[in-house]
Amino acid sequence: MNDTSDLKVLRALRDWRRDGRSALLATVVSTWGSSPRPVGSQLALRDDGRLIGSVSGGCIEDDLLFQYLSQRPAAWGHAGSPQQVRYGIDADEAHRFGLPCGGTLALLLEFDPPADMLAELVSTLERGQLVCRRVDCRDGSSHIEVSASPAELVFDGDALRHTMGPDYRMLLIGAGMLAEYLATMALFNGFSVTICDPRSEYLGSWSVEGVRIVTDMPDDAVLAFRPDQRSCVIALTHDPKLDDLALLEALASPAFYVGAIGSRRNSAARKDRMITHFDQTEASLARLRGPIGLYIGSKTPSEIAVSVMAEVLAVKNGVALSPVHSVAAMKMAGSAT
């Protein structure tokens, strides 16, 4: 599932169908070569032309609007077998639809998905559960079931199996200015964000809407947060009393990213404390990132937030980052010259 953007698509589609509106759900089921959107991306289109979500850079969305609102009105209001359509079969069509050179994608189009199924799907996802949705392409029937582990989308022409997970989540320790910028960027990138700070003087000026606020001690907050493989935990206070224990709890979890702000010296001191006082080893601290961020020469809180968010997204998306791209490596290189 593509973060919260696809959940927004499903929520809108659920509401439209509850209101008795006809609607189309388009899912990217396969791609060849370069493609602007990954497999599993979704789009919902209502019978009056309202659209939410994305399956391309915009041109395919425009074609869907034209094809299914102008040329194929009979499709609306008739829940039947899903249709598979392909875009970018040849170079001319790829150019027409704004696909990269050699890019091709296939969509599965479902007409009028049942409102009760959509309600159950959205409700299950909102509870933070992993869900597999199965669609029979012969008659359009579908059902959902809770899954034990993530899985790639599978489409064989007869059936679709689409496993969708809960939102990506970010827990920030410390409610300073950097946290406000980072939380804002995380929200725009589809993360649900929790901010933890037991210091009332910092939370008093917090101004980012849509963020859950907790005032527990950070290590307790991490335990309550229950980080999973779609979670990241970032310490921003520079205060060992707040950061260290929280980071240790996060390192004991499956969180895909655990890191802390600070200089090379502070990061080294943090690891020394953990090894000396908390029985950690270099191996057990290998996942702890610090100084965090990709090196972009950032100086201001907003620029540092861009650097950190870029690293979080790179790790989330499975990008193999070279050490030379990190803030730590570049600072070390600078100190050696």
C-alpha positions in Angstrom: 0.0 0.0 0.0 1.4 3.4 -0.9 1.3 5.0 2.5 -1.8 7.1 3.3 -2.5 8.3 -0.2 -4.1 4.9 -1.1 -6.0 4.9 2.1 -7.4 8.3 1.2 -8.4 6.8 -2.2 -10.2 3.9 -0.5 -11.9 6.2 2.0 -13.2 8.4 -0.7 -14.4 5.5 -2.8 -16.2 4.0 0.2 -18.0 7.3 0.8 -19.0 7.6 -2.8 -20.4 4.1 -2.9 -22.2 4.6 0.4 -23.9 7.6 -1.1 -25.0 5.5 -4.1 -22.6 7.1 -6.6 -21.1 4.9 -9.4 -17.4 4.8 -9.3 -14.3 3.2 -10.8 -11.3 1.8 -9.0 -8.1 1.5 -11.1 -5.1 -0.4 -9.8 -1.7 -0.7 -11.4 -1.2 -4.4 -11.7 2.0 -4.6 -13.7 4.7 -2.5 -15.2 7.4 -3.0 -17.8 10.5 -0.8 -18.1 10.2 2.6 -16.5 6.9 3.6 -15.0 5.9 6.8 -13.1 3.9 4.9 -10.4 4.6 1.5 -8.8 2.6 -1.6 -8.9 -0.3 -1.4 -6.4 -0.9 2.4 -7.0 -4.6 3.2 -7.0 -7.0 5.8 -8.4 -10.8 6.2 -7.8 -13.0 8.0 -10.4 -16.6 9.1 -9.7 -19.3 9.2 -12.3 -19.2 13.0 -12.3 -15.5 13.2 -13.1 -14.2 13.7 -9.5 -10.9 11.8 -9.2 -8.6 11.0 -6.3 -5.3 9.1 -6.4 -2.8 8.6 -9.2 -1.6 5.8 -11.6 0.7 8.0 -13.7 1.9 11.5 -14.1 -1.5 12.7 -15.3 -2.0 11.8 -18.9 -3.5 8.3 -18.2 -5.8 9.9 -15.6 -7.0 12.2 -18.4 -7.6 9.3 -20.7 -9.6 7.4 -18.1 -11.7 10.5 -17.6 -12.4 10.7 -21.3 -12.9 7.0 -21.9 -15.1 6.2 -19.0 -17.1 9.4 -18.8 -17.5 10.2 -22.5 -17.1 7.1 -24.6 -18.3 4.4 -22.3 -21.2 5.7 -20.2 -22.8 2.2 -20.1 -19.9 1.1 -17.9 -21.2 3.2 -15.1 -23.9 1.9 -12.9 -23.2 -1.7 -14.0 -21.0 -3.7 -11.6 -19.6 -6.5 -13.7 -16.3 -8.2 -14.6 -13.2 -6.0 -14.1 -11.3 -4.9 -17.2 -7.6 -4.9 -17.9 -6.2 -2.0 -20.0 -2.6 -1.3 -21.0 -0.8 1.9 -21.8 2.5 2.4 -23.6 2.4 -0.6 -25.9 4.6 1.2 -28.4 6.8 4.3 -28.4 4.1 6.5 -29.9 1.6 5.6 -27.2 4.2 5.8 -24.5 5.0 9.4 -25.6 1.3 10.2 -25.9 0.7 9.2 -22.3 3.8 10.7 -20.9 5.4 7.4 -20.0 9.2 7.2 -19.9 10.9 5.6 -22.9 10.0 1.9 -23.0 7.5 2.3 -20.1 4.3 0.3 -20.1 1.8 -0.3 -17.4 -1.4 -2.4 -17.0 -4.4 -1.3 -15.0 -7.2 -3.4 -13.6 -10.5 -1.4 -13.6 -13.3 -2.4 -11.2 -16.7 -0.9 -11.6 -18.8 -0.1 -8.6 -16.9 -2.0 -5.9 -19.4 -3.0 -3.1 -19.7 -0.3 -0.4 -19.7 -2.9 2.4 -16.5 -4.5 1.2 -14.8 -1.1 1.0 -16.1 -0.2 4.5 -14.6 -3.4 5.9 -11.3 -2.9 4.1 -10.9 0.7 5.3 -11.8 -0.2 8.8 -9.3 -3.0 8.9 -6.5 -0.9 7.6 -7.4 1.9 10.0 -6.9 -0.6 12.9 -3.3 -1.0 11.7 -3.7 -4.5 10.3 -2.2 -6.0 7.1 -4.9 -7.0 4.6 -5.0 -9.1 1.5 -7.7 -8.2 -0.9 -8.6 -10.9 -3.5 -10.6 -10.1 -6.7 -12.0 -12.7 -9.0 -11.7 -11.1 -12.5 -14.3 -13.4 -14.0 -17.3 -12.0 -12.0 -15.8 -9.1 -10.1 -16.4 -10.6 -6.7 -13.9 -9.7 -4.0 -13.2 -10.4 -0.3 -10.5 -9.5 2.2 -8.6 -11.3 4.8 -6.1 -10.3 7.5 -2.5 -11.2 6.5 0.4 -12.3 8.6 3.2 -10.8 6.5 3.6 -8.3 3.6 3.5 -9.7 0.1 3.9 -8.3 -3.4 0.8 -7.7 -5.6 0.0 -10.8 -7.7 -2.1 -10.6 -10.9 -2.4 -13.6 -13.3 -5.2 -12.3 -15.5 -7.9 -14.2 -13.6 -7.4 -13.0 -10.1 -5.8 -10.2 -8.2 -4.2 -10.6 -4.8 -3.3 -7.2 -3.4 -1.8 -7.0 0.1 -2.1 -3.6 1.7 -0.5 -2.6 5.0 -1.2 0.1 7.6 0.2 3.6 7.3 3.9 4.3 7.7 4.5 5.9 11.1 7.0 8.3 12.5 7.7 8.9 16.2 9.7 12.0 16.9 11.4 12.5 20.3 11.5 16.3 21.0 9.1 19.1 20.0 11.5 21.7 18.7 11.6 23.7 15.5 13.3 20.9 13.6 10.6 18.5 14.7 7.9 20.8 13.3 9.6 20.9 9.9 10.2 17.1 9.9 6.7 16.3 11.0 5.2 18.5 8.2 7.3 16.8 5.6 6.5 13.3 7.0 2.7 14.1 6.8 3.1 15.2 3.2 4.8 12.0 2.5 2.0 9.9 3.9 3.3 9.1 7.4 1.2 9.3 10.5 3.3 11.3 13.0 3.5 11.1 16.8 5.5 13.6 18.7 6.7 12.8 22.2 8.1 15.4 24.6 7.5 15.4 28.4 8.7 19.1 28.5 5.6 21.3 28.5 7.6 24.4 27.5 8.4 22.8 24.2 4.9 21.5 23.5 3.4 24.9 24.3 4.4 26.3 21.0 3.8 23.3 18.9 1.8 24.3 15.7 1.6 21.4 13.3 -1.9 20.0 12.9 -2.6 16.3 12.4 0.2 15.1 14.7 -0.5 13.0 17.7 1.1 14.4 20.9 2.2 12.3 23.9 3.9 13.5 27.1 5.2 10.2 28.4 8.9 9.7 29.0 10.3 8.8 25.6 11.3 5.2 26.4 7.7 4.5 27.6 6.4 6.3 24.5 8.4 4.0 22.2 7.0 0.9 24.0 3.4 2.3 23.6 4.1 3.2 20.0 5.0 -0.5 19.2 7.3 0.2 16.3 6.9 -2.3 13.4 8.5 -2.7 10.0 6.7 0.4 8.7 7.8 2.6 11.6 10.7 5.0 12.2 11.9 6.5 15.5 14.0 9.7 15.5 15.4 11.4 18.5 15.8 15.2 18.2 16.4 16.6 21.8 20.2 16.3 22.2 19.4 15.3 25.8 20.8 11.8 26.7 18.2 11.5 29.5 15.4 11.7 26.9 17.1 10.2 23.8 19.2 7.2 25.0 16.6 4.9 26.5 14.1 5.7 23.8 16.7 4.8 21.1 17.5 1.5 22.8 13.9 0.5 22.9 13.5 1.4 19.3 16.6 -0.7 18.4 15.0 -3.7 20.0 12.0 -3.3 17.6 11.6 -4.0 13.9 11.5 -0.3 13.1 13.0 0.3 9.6 14.8 3.5 10.7 16.2 4.5 14.1 18.3 7.6 14.4 19.3 10.7 16.3 20.3 14.2 15.5 23.7 15.4 16.6 27.3 16.0 15.6 29.9 13.3 15.0 31.3 13.8 18.5 27.9 13.6 20.1 27.0 10.5 18.2 30.2 8.8 19.2 29.6 9.8 22.8 26.1 8.4 22.6 27.4 5.0 21.4 30.1 5.0 24.1 27.4 5.6 26.8 25.3 2.8 25.5 28.2 0.4 25.4 29.5 1.4 28.8 26.3 1.6 30.7 23.7 -0.4 28.8 25.7 -3.5 27.8 25.4 -2.7 24.1 28.0 -3.6 21.5 29.1 -2.2 18.1 27.0 -4.9 16.5 23.8 -4.2 18.5 24.2 -0.5 17.7 24.8 -1.1 14.0 21.3 0.0 13.1 21.5 3.3 15.0 21.9 6.2 12.6 23.7 9.3 13.6 24.4 11.9 12.6 21.3 11.4 10.6 20.5 12.8 7.1 21.9 12.9 3.6 24.6 15.4 3.0 23.2 18.5 1.2 25.2 21.2 3.1 22.2 21.9 5.3 22.5 24.6 8.0 19.0 25.7 8.9 16.3 23.6 10.7 14.2 23.4 7.5 17.2 22.3 5.4 18.2 19.7 8.0 14.6 18.4 8.0 14.9 17.9 4.2 18.2 16.0 4.7 16.7 13.7 7.3 13.4 13.1 5.5 15.4 12.2 2.3 17.3 9.6 4.2 14.2 8.2 5.8 12.5 7.9 2.4 15.6 6.3 0.8 15.7 3.6 3.5 12.0 3.1 3.3 12.2 2.7 -0.4 15.1 0.2 -0.3 17.7 2.5 -1.8 21.2 1.3 -1.2 22.9 4.4 0.2 26.6 4.9 -0.2 28.3 6.0 3.1 29.7 9.0 1.2 26.2 10.4 0.9 25.7 10.6 4.7 26.1 13.6 6.8 28.5 11.7 9.1 30.9 10.7 6.2 31.0 14.2 4.7 31.7 15.8 8.1 34.5 13.3 8.7 35.9 14.0 5.3 35.7 17.8 6.0 37.5 17.4 9.3 40.3 15.5 7.6 41.1 18.3 5.1 
